[in-house]
Amino acid sequence: MFVGVLFAILAVVLVSAALGVILARNPVHSVLLLVLCFFTSAVIWLLLDAEFLAIVLVLVYVGAVMVLFLFVVMMLDINIEEFRRGLANFWPLALAVAGFIVFAMINVIVVRKLGGGSLGAAPPLPADYSNTRSLGIALFTRYAYPAEVAAVILLVASIAAIILTLRQRRGGKPQDIAAQVAVRASDRLRIVKMASEKRR
């Protein structure tokens, strides 16, 4: 009973935070709400006895990916009003996708209530079971190539984010670290000797 109530509370928080991600006017607020989504999803995974996946979600996405997203959002000069005007053209597609997802969820709930798709509880796990070991065996044997492809995609995304932050901007004052280190005192300081003058 307690697990069901906790799941309902987490589900409400997760859906509310997800709506806040797409409805927030400030992109920084959207990123922070997405962090809340990840934390809530991690707790739901803990309820499903997937401790390793929950910890990885917090460490990788919240600790690394979301920091990168926040850095990119704060570094890019995004015209929010112009960006929102461009997104207004995609509202019909967004409503169609949202309607399909809601229809699929209602269909699953109705079919389950009618007894057509009864879901059995997961069998109890042995005391020495480790989902980390099972996931590692599956990841490095059966899914080794898909994992490598995903790693390459993440690498390309990271390089693209770095390139976006290093683009040339008007009025910028970039620093040449090598030139600053190689400078000599004679290049920066000039001593001028002048003859002394007497007051008349």
GROMACS elastic network, one bead per residue, 0.5 to 0.9 nm:
[ bonds ]
;  ai    aj funct       b0    kb
    1     4     6  0.51953   500
    1     5     6  0.63839   500
    1     6     6  0.86583   500
    2     5     6  0.51957   500
    2     6     6  0.60801   500
    2     7     6  0.84865   500
    3     6     6  0.50872   500
    3     7     6  0.60031   500
    3     8     6  0.85904   500
    3    47     6  0.74207   500
    4     7     6  0.50656   500
    4     8     6  0.62110   500
    4     9     6  0.87305   500
    5     8     6  0.50970   500
    5     9     6  0.63019   500
    5    10     6  0.86555   500
    6     9     6  0.51625   500
    6    10     6  0.61569   500
    6    11     6  0.84916   500
    6    44     6  0.88850   500
    7    10     6  0.50890   500
    7    11     6  0.59556   500
    7    12     6  0.86112   500
    7    43     6  0.89851   500
    7    44     6  0.67914   500
    7    47     6  0.79651   500
    8    11     6  0.50335   500
    8    12     6  0.62641   500
    8    13     6  0.86947   500
    9    12     6  0.52421   500
    9    13     6  0.63068   500
    9    14     6  0.86005   500
   10    13     6  0.50573   500
   10    14     6  0.59686   500
   10    15     6  0.85714   500
   10    40     6  0.61727   500
   10    41     6  0.80714   500
   10    43     6  0.79293   500
   10    44     6  0.71522   500
   11    14     6  0.50209   500
   11    15     6  0.61189   500
   11    16     6  0.84625   500
   11    40     6  0.79954   500
   11    41     6  0.86286   500
   11    44     6  0.83458   500
   12    15     6  0.52957   500
   12    16     6  0.60572   500
   12    17     6  0.85181   500
   13    16     6  0.51284   500
   13    17     6  0.60298   500
   13    18     6  0.84882   500
   13    36     6  0.85646   500
   13    37     6  0.79416   500
   13    40     6  0.73320   500
   14    17     6  0.51864   500
   14    18     6  0.60836   500
   14    19     6  0.86320   500
   14    36     6  0.75935   500
   14    37     6  0.53558   500
   14    38     6  0.84332   500
   14    39     6  0.88967   500
   14    40     6  0.59844   500
   14    41     6  0.72353   500
   15    18     6  0.50109   500
   15    19     6  0.61868   500
   15    20     6  0.85459   500
   15    37     6  0.80858   500
   16    19     6  0.51463   500
   16    20     6  0.61751   500
   16    21     6  0.87502   500
   16    37     6  0.88382   500
   17    21     6  0.62551   500
   17    30     6  0.88551   500
   17    33     6  0.55075   500
   17    34     6  0.68817   500
   17    35     6  0.89573   500
   17    36     6  0.66232   500
   17    37     6  0.58906   500
   18    21     6  0.51104   500
   18    22     6  0.69269   500
   18    23     6  0.87984   500
   18    30     6  0.88932   500
   18    33     6  0.71800   500
   18    34     6  0.68088   500
   18    36     6  0.87171   500
   18    37     6  0.64530   500
   19    22     6  0.55391   500
   19    23     6  0.60727   500
   19    24     6  0.83323   500
   19    33     6  0.89944   500
   20    24     6  0.54116   500
   20    29     6  0.83784   500
   20    30     6  0.66674   500
   20    33     6  0.64860   500
   20    34     6  0.83983   500
   21    24     6  0.58194   500
   21    27     6  0.83394   500
   21    29     6  0.74872   500
   21    31     6  0.69654   500
   21    32     6  0.82270   500
   21    33     6  0.56769   500
   21    34     6  0.60865   500
   21    37     6  0.89668   500
   22    25     6  0.84587   500
   22    30     6  0.68913   500
   23    30     6  0.79458   500
   24    27     6  0.69989   500
   24    28     6  0.88476   500
   24    29     6  0.64283   500
   24    30     6  0.57411   500
   24    33     6  0.88538   500
   25    28     6  0.88758   500
   25    29     6  0.76789   500
   25    30     6  0.78516   500
   25    80     6  0.80144   500
   26    29     6  0.53062   500
   26    30     6  0.65144   500
   26    31     6  0.89974   500
   26    80     6  0.80724   500
   27    31     6  0.63439   500
   27    32     6  0.87356   500
   27    70     6  0.86530   500
   27    73     6  0.68830   500
   27    74     6  0.85338   500
   27    80     6  0.84491   500
   28    31     6  0.51543   500
   28    32     6  0.63491   500
   28    33     6  0.86751   500
   28    70     6  0.65984   500
   28    73     6  0.68576   500
   28    74     6  0.73111   500
   29    32     6  0.50728   500
   29    33     6  0.61103   500
   29    34     6  0.85168   500
   30    33     6  0.51217   500
   30    34     6  0.61673   500
   30    35     6  0.87267   500
   31    35     6  0.63841   500
   31    36     6  0.88486   500
   31    66     6  0.71124   500
   31    69     6  0.72540   500
   31    70     6  0.63864   500
   31    73     6  0.85692   500
   32    36     6  0.65315   500
   32    37     6  0.88054   500
   32    66     6  0.83922   500
   32    70     6  0.82697   500
   33    37     6  0.63477   500
   33    38     6  0.87973   500
   34    38     6  0.63607   500
   34    39     6  0.87307   500
   34    62     6  0.89109   500
   34    66     6  0.81940   500
   35    38     6  0.51063   500
   35    39     6  0.63182   500
   35    40     6  0.86896   500
   35    58     6  0.88262   500
   35    61     6  0.81957   500
   35    62     6  0.59794   500
   35    66     6  0.69940   500
   36    39     6  0.50980   500
   36    40     6  0.61591   500
   36    41     6  0.85401   500
   36    62     6  0.89971   500
   37    40     6  0.52066   500
   37    41     6  0.61129   500
   37    42     6  0.85768   500
   38    41     6  0.50600   500
   38    42     6  0.61038   500
   38    43     6  0.87443   500
   38    57     6  0.69059   500
   38    58     6  0.68765   500
   38    61     6  0.75507   500
   38    62     6  0.70049   500
   39    42     6  0.50658   500
   39    43     6  0.64388   500
   39    44     6  0.88084   500
   39    54     6  0.85036   500
   39    57     6  0.79726   500
   39    58     6  0.65133   500
   39    62     6  0.79328   500
   40    43     6  0.51916   500
   40    44     6  0.63606   500
   40    45     6  0.87301   500
   41    44     6  0.50203   500
   41    45     6  0.62230   500
   41    46     6  0.86540   500
   41    54     6  0.76608   500
   41    57     6  0.83328   500
   42    45     6  0.50441   500
   42    46     6  0.63087   500
   42    47     6  0.88454   500
   42    50     6  0.88733   500
   42    51     6  0.84073   500
   42    53     6  0.75806   500
   42    55     6  0.71340   500
   42    56     6  0.86917   500
   42    57     6  0.63593   500
   42    58     6  0.68335   500
   43    47     6  0.64996   500
   43    48     6  0.88859   500
   43    51     6  0.89866   500
   43    54     6  0.68605   500
   44    47     6  0.50738   500
   44    48     6  0.66216   500
   44    50     6  0.89215   500
   44    54     6  0.82060   500
   45    49     6  0.65161   500
   45    50     6  0.53250   500
   45    51     6  0.68429   500
   45    53     6  0.71445   500
   45    54     6  0.56343   500
   46    49     6  0.50982   500
   46    50     6  0.53825   500
   46    51     6  0.52792   500
   46    52     6  0.86283   500
   46    53     6  0.83696   500
   46    54     6  0.61927   500
   46    55     6  0.89175   500
   47    50     6  0.74779   500
   47    51     6  0.85812   500
   48    51     6  0.81892   500
   49    52     6  0.87402   500
   49   131     6  0.84642   500
   50    53     6  0.55817   500
   50    54     6  0.63417   500
   50    55     6  0.88889   500
   50   131     6  0.68797   500
   50   132     6  0.87622   500
   51    54     6  0.51215   500
   51    55     6  0.62489   500
   51    56     6  0.86064   500
   51   131     6  0.77408   500
   51   132     6  0.83354   500
   52    55     6  0.52289   500
   52    56     6  0.61173   500
   52    57     6  0.85335   500
   52   131     6  0.69164   500
   52   132     6  0.58998   500
   52   135     6  0.88429   500
   53    56     6  0.50273   500
   53    57     6  0.60076   500
   53    58     6  0.86751   500
   53   131     6  0.88269   500
   53   132     6  0.83635   500
   54    57     6  0.51109   500
   54    58     6  0.64311   500
   54    59     6  0.87164   500
   55    58     6  0.52164   500
   55    59     6  0.60569   500
   55    60     6  0.83416   500
   56    59     6  0.50871   500
   56    60     6  0.55823   500
   56    61     6  0.76706   500
   57    60     6  0.55580   500
   57    61     6  0.54567   500
   57    62     6  0.69931   500
   57    63     6  0.87944   500
   58    61     6  0.57759   500
   58    62     6  0.50182   500
   58    63     6  0.64603   500
   59    62     6  0.58316   500
   59    64     6  0.70202   500
   60    63     6  0.53925   500
   60    64     6  0.52622   500
   60    65     6  0.64051   500
   60    66     6  0.85358   500
   61    64     6  0.55142   500
   61    66     6  0.57259   500
   61    67     6  0.82902   500
   62    65     6  0.62252   500
   62    66     6  0.51277   500
   62    67     6  0.69384   500
   63    66     6  0.65567   500
   63    67     6  0.63428   500
   63    68     6  0.89934   500
   64    67     6  0.52559   500
   64    68     6  0.62818   500
   64    69     6  0.87622   500
   65    68     6  0.50771   500
   65    69     6  0.62300   500
   65    70     6  0.86519   500
   66    70     6  0.60009   500
   66    71     6  0.83841   500
   67    70     6  0.50728   500
   67    71     6  0.60620   500
   67    72     6  0.86086   500
   68    71     6  0.50144   500
   68    72     6  0.61573   500
   68    73     6  0.85553   500
   68   158     6  0.84162   500
   68   161     6  0.81336   500
   69    72     6  0.51775   500
   69    73     6  0.60779   500
   69    74     6  0.85576   500
   69   161     6  0.85754   500
   70    73     6  0.51220   500
   70    74     6  0.61044   500
   70    75     6  0.84968   500
   71    74     6  0.52830   500
   71    75     6  0.60673   500
   71    76     6  0.86141   500
   71   165     6  0.89811   500
   72    75     6  0.50743   500
   72    76     6  0.59739   500
   72   161     6  0.68726   500
   72   162     6  0.83453   500
   72   164     6  0.79547   500
   72   165     6  0.67199   500
   73    76     6  0.55224   500
   73    77     6  0.81015   500
   73    78     6  0.79971   500
   74    77     6  0.77389   500
   74    78     6  0.89311   500
   75    78     6  0.89511   500
   75   165     6  0.64485   500
   76   164     6  0.77863   500
   76   165     6  0.67172   500
   78    81     6  0.88689   500
   78    82     6  0.85743   500
   78    83     6  0.75257   500
   79    82     6  0.55385   500
   79    83     6  0.60511   500
   79    84     6  0.86703   500
   80    83     6  0.50071   500
   80    84     6  0.60835   500
   80    85     6  0.86245   500
   81    84     6  0.51887   500
   81    85     6  0.62843   500
   81    86     6  0.87681   500
   82    85     6  0.51084   500
   82    86     6  0.63900   500
   82    87     6  0.88176   500
   83    86     6  0.52083   500
   83    87     6  0.64031   500
   83    88     6  0.88998   500
   84    88     6  0.62827   500
   85    88     6  0.52686   500
   85    89     6  0.75453   500
   86    89     6  0.60886   500
   86    90     6  0.79884   500
   87    90     6  0.55306   500
   87    91     6  0.72549   500
   88    91     6  0.56640   500
   88    92     6  0.88483   500
   89    92     6  0.75242   500
   89    93     6  0.86693   500
   90    93     6  0.54137   500
   90    94     6  0.62357   500
   90    95     6  0.87222   500
   91    95     6  0.60314   500
   91    96     6  0.84969   500
   92    95     6  0.51647   500
   92    96     6  0.61467   500
   92    97     6  0.87183   500
   93    96     6  0.50586   500
   93    97     6  0.62510   500
   93    98     6  0.85768   500
   94    97     6  0.52475   500
   94    98     6  0.60899   500
   94    99     6  0.84741   500
   95    98     6  0.50473   500
   95    99     6  0.59185   500
   95   100     6  0.85204   500
   96    99     6  0.51028   500
   96   100     6  0.62164   500
   96   101     6  0.87185   500
   97   100     6  0.51487   500
   97   101     6  0.62890   500
   97   102     6  0.87012   500
   98   101     6  0.51485   500
   98   102     6  0.61863   500
   98   103     6  0.85448   500
   99   102     6  0.51331   500
   99   103     6  0.60412   500
   99   104     6  0.85634   500
  100   103     6  0.50374   500
  100   104     6  0.61346   500
  100   105     6  0.86576   500
  101   104     6  0.50945   500
  101   105     6  0.62294   500
  101   106     6  0.86468   500
  102   105     6  0.51376   500
  102   106     6  0.61446   500
  102   107     6  0.84607   500
  103   106     6  0.51836   500
  103   107     6  0.59931   500
  103   108     6  0.86387   500
  104   107     6  0.50178   500
  104   108     6  0.62388   500
  104   109     6  0.87009   500
  105   108     6  0.52045   500
  105   109     6  0.62912   500
  105   110     6  0.86591   500
  106   109     6  0.50795   500
  106   110     6  0.60350   500
  106   111     6  0.84680   500
  107   110     6  0.51808   500
  107   111     6  0.60151   500
  107   112     6  0.84512   500
  108   111     6  0.52250   500
  108   112     6  0.60818   500
  108   113     6  0.85883   500
  108   117     6  0.79320   500
  109   112     6  0.51813   500
  109   113     6  0.61615   500
  109   114     6  0.86688   500
  110   113     6  0.50863   500
  110   114     6  0.61930   500
  110   115     6  0.87030   500
  110   116     6  0.88149   500
  111   114     6  0.51296   500
  111   115     6  0.63722   500
  111   116     6  0.52968   500
  111   117     6  0.59211   500
  111   118     6  0.84015   500
  112   115     6  0.51147   500
  112   116     6  0.56390   500
  112   118     6  0.55400   500
  112   119     6  0.77898   500
  113   116     6  0.75684   500
  113   117     6  0.80739   500
  113   118     6  0.80618   500
  114   117     6  0.78740   500
  114   118     6  0.87247   500
  115   118     6  0.56480   500
  120   123     6  0.87463   500
  121   124     6  0.88511   500
  122   125     6  0.86219   500
  125   128     6  0.83190   500
  125   129     6  0.64186   500
  126   129     6  0.53869   500
  127   130     6  0.87109   500
  129   132     6  0.89812   500
  129   133     6  0.83158   500
  129   134     6  0.84570   500
  130   133     6  0.53905   500
  130   134     6  0.64871   500
  130   135     6  0.86645   500
  131   135     6  0.58814   500
  131   136     6  0.83637   500
  132   135     6  0.51691   500
  132   136     6  0.60344   500
  132   137     6  0.86166   500
  133   136     6  0.51080   500
  133   137     6  0.61783   500
  133   138     6  0.86430   500
  134   137     6  0.52544   500
  134   138     6  0.62529   500
  134   139     6  0.85135   500
  135   138     6  0.51688   500
  135   139     6  0.58876   500
  135   140     6  0.85618   500
  136   139     6  0.50250   500
  136   140     6  0.60686   500
  136   141     6  0.83293   500
  137   140     6  0.55676   500
  137   141     6  0.59820   500
  137   142     6  0.79047   500
  138   141     6  0.54112   500
  138   142     6  0.53180   500
  138   143     6  0.62282   500
  138   144     6  0.81190   500
  139   142     6  0.61505   500
  139   144     6  0.56365   500
  139   146     6  0.87786   500
  139   147     6  0.71012   500
  140   143     6  0.61002   500
  140   145     6  0.84846   500
  140   147     6  0.81499   500
  141   144     6  0.55369   500
  141   145     6  0.88366   500
  142   145     6  0.81650   500
  142   146     6  0.89911   500
  143   146     6  0.54904   500
  143   147     6  0.61704   500
  143   148     6  0.87766   500
  144   147     6  0.52506   500
  144   148     6  0.63896   500
  144   149     6  0.88720   500
  145   148     6  0.50761   500
  145   149     6  0.62705   500
  145   150     6  0.86600   500
  146   149     6  0.50319   500
  146   150     6  0.61621   500
  146   151     6  0.85987   500
  147   150     6  0.50862   500
  147   151     6  0.62099   500
  147   152     6  0.87679   500
  148   152     6  0.63200   500
  148   153     6  0.87130   500
  149   152     6  0.51569   500
  149   153     6  0.62913   500
  149   154     6  0.87334   500
  150   153     6  0.50653   500
  150   154     6  0.62357   500
  150   155     6  0.86183   500
  151   154     6  0.51495   500
  151   155     6  0.61996   500
  151   156     6  0.87319   500
  152   156     6  0.62427   500
  152   157     6  0.86372   500
  153   156     6  0.51505   500
  153   157     6  0.62281   500
  153   158     6  0.86937   500
  154   157     6  0.50095   500
  154   158     6  0.61738   500
  154   159     6  0.86743   500
  155   158     6  0.51281   500
  155   159     6  0.62724   500
  155   160     6  0.86268   500
  156   159     6  0.51480   500
  156   160     6  0.61387   500
  156   161     6  0.86639   500
  157   160     6  0.50660   500
  157   161     6  0.62284   500
  157   162     6  0.87320   500
  158   161     6  0.51442   500
  158   162     6  0.63496   500
  158   163     6  0.87356   500
  159   162     6  0.51181   500
  159   163     6  0.62169   500
  159   164     6  0.86885   500
  160   163     6  0.50745   500
  160   164     6  0.62178   500
  160   165     6  0.88059   500
  161   164     6  0.51440   500
  161   165     6  0.64811   500
  161   166     6  0.88297   500
  162   165     6  0.52723   500
  162   166     6  0.63090   500
  162   167     6  0.89365   500
  163   166     6  0.50970   500
  163   167     6  0.63453   500
  164   167     6  0.56324   500
  165   168     6  0.88432   500
  166   169     6  0.87726   500
  168   172     6  0.77447   500
  169   172     6  0.56174   500
  170   173     6  0.89561   500
  175   178     6  0.89145   500
  175   179     6  0.86537   500
  175   180     6  0.82420   500
  176   179     6  0.54458   500
  176   180     6  0.63713   500
  176   181     6  0.88316   500
  177   180     6  0.50685   500
  177   181     6  0.61886   500
  177   182     6  0.86266   500
  178   181     6  0.52083   500
  178   182     6  0.61500   500
  178   183     6  0.87178   500
  179   182     6  0.51503   500
  179   183     6  0.62076   500
  180   183     6  0.54704   500
  181   184     6  0.86102   500
  183   186     6  0.85638   500
  183   187     6  0.68530   500
  183   188     6  0.77628   500
  184   187     6  0.54015   500
  184   188     6  0.67859   500
  184   189     6  0.88856   500
  185   188     6  0.52398   500
  185   189     6  0.59065   500
  185   190     6  0.87602   500
  186   189     6  0.54118   500
  186   190     6  0.66786   500
  187   190     6  0.76371   500
  194   197     6  0.89064   500
